[in-house]
Amino acid sequence: MLVVLTVYSVIMRYIVGSPLMWIEEVQLACMVWIVFCAAGGAFRTGDHVAIELLVDTLPVPAQKVISVMVTIVVVSVLGYLLYQSIGFVQVFVRSGRSTSILRIPFTWIYGIAPIALFSMILNYLYAKYLKPKKEGAAV
């Protein structure tokens, strides 16, 4: 949808000469939802960027200790962001703010954040501790 809207916007602006003012609001909502929805899936499949060169050179017991420390840091940061995102969304609920042209409530746009952060925590823990490991996979 984002790609179609962007192409349509370019055509309207540069070929037809009639820019669409509302399209930016829809593109913002699409981008926010795409980023947040994809993040949980990236945790589940292990597609986030990771630099493991140094850790892979350490002995296995040290790798396990670092793995636990990384898990604590990741879950703590995601938990903090989850807590903050709930407050962020509550501000929009209380204020009733919406976009200026289409009047899309910001709650609808940013309401995905707490859901996605919770999903990220669950997916990270699933991928780390419950998902079957492939043979030869790193610790």
N, C-alpha and C positions, 0 to 999 in steps of 0.2 A: 504494500500500500504506500509506503514511504517513497519508494522509487517511482511508482506511477504518479504520485502527487508532485514529486520534484520535476519529473519530465514535463508533466502538464503545466506546471508553473513556469518553467523555462519557455515552453512554447507560447504560452499566453503573454509573457513579459517581452520576449525578444522577437517573436515572429508576428504575433497578433498586435502587440503594442498595448495590451490591456492587462497590467499586472493584477494578480489576485491578492488582496490584502489579507484575507482570512487564512490562506494556505499555510502561512508560517506557524500559526497556532496549532494546526493539525499536525504539522511536521514535528513541532516540539513535543507534542503528546506521543506521537509514534516513536520518536527517538528515545524518550525517557522509558517507555514501555519495552522497547526492543532491548535496551541496555540492561534494565533490571531483570527482565524475563530470561535473558540469555545467561546471565551471571550464575544463576543456580545450576543450570545445565552444564555450564563450563566446569563448575566444581565437581559435579557428578562424573564427568568424563575425563577430568584431569587436564583440561585444555587451557587453564590459566598459565601464564608465564612462570616458569620456575628455573632457577639457576642451581643445579644440583652438582656441579663439577667438584666443588670443594667437599661437600658432604659425601659424595661417592668415593672419595679417596680415603676417608676415615675408616677405622675398623667398625665392624657391624655393631658392637655395643654402643659406640659413640653415635652411630647413625640413629639407633633407636632412641637415645636420649634427646638428640636434636629433633627427631620426629615428634616426640612428645612436647618439647618446648615450642615447636612451630605450631602444633595443634592448639596449645594453650593460647598462643598469641593470636592466631587466626580466629578462633572462637571468641576470644575476648574482644577483639576489634569489631568483629561482626555483631556481637552482642551489644556493644556500646553504640554502634551505628543503628542497630535495630531500636534501641531505647530512644536515641535522639530522633530517629525518623518518625516514631510515634508522636513525639511532641511536635515535630514539624508539621505533620498532617493535622494534628489537633488545632494548630494555629489557623490553618485554612478552613477547618470545619467551623471554628468559632467566628472567624471573620467573614466567612461566606464569599471570599474573593473568587473572582473568575476572570477569564481572559477578556480582553477589551472588545473584540469583534464578535466572536461566536458565543461568548458568555459560557464557555466550558468551565465548570468549577475546578479550581486547582486541586481540590480534593480528589477528583477523578484522575487528574494527570499524575499527581505525586502519591496517591494512595497505594500504588503498586510497591513503593519502597519498603514499607514494613513487611509486606507479604514476601517480597523477593529476598529480603535479608534473612528472614526466618527460613526460607527455602534454601538459601546459601549455607546456613549453618547445618541444616539437616543433610543436604547433599554432600557437604564437606565430610561430615562425620560418617555418612554412609560409604562414601568413596574410600575413606581412610581406614575404616574398621570393619565394615560389613560386606563390601563388594568383593566377590571372589577375585583373587589376584591371579594374573597370568604367570605362567612359569617363566622364571628368569627375570621377573620384575624386581625393581629395587625395593628396599625396605621402606 
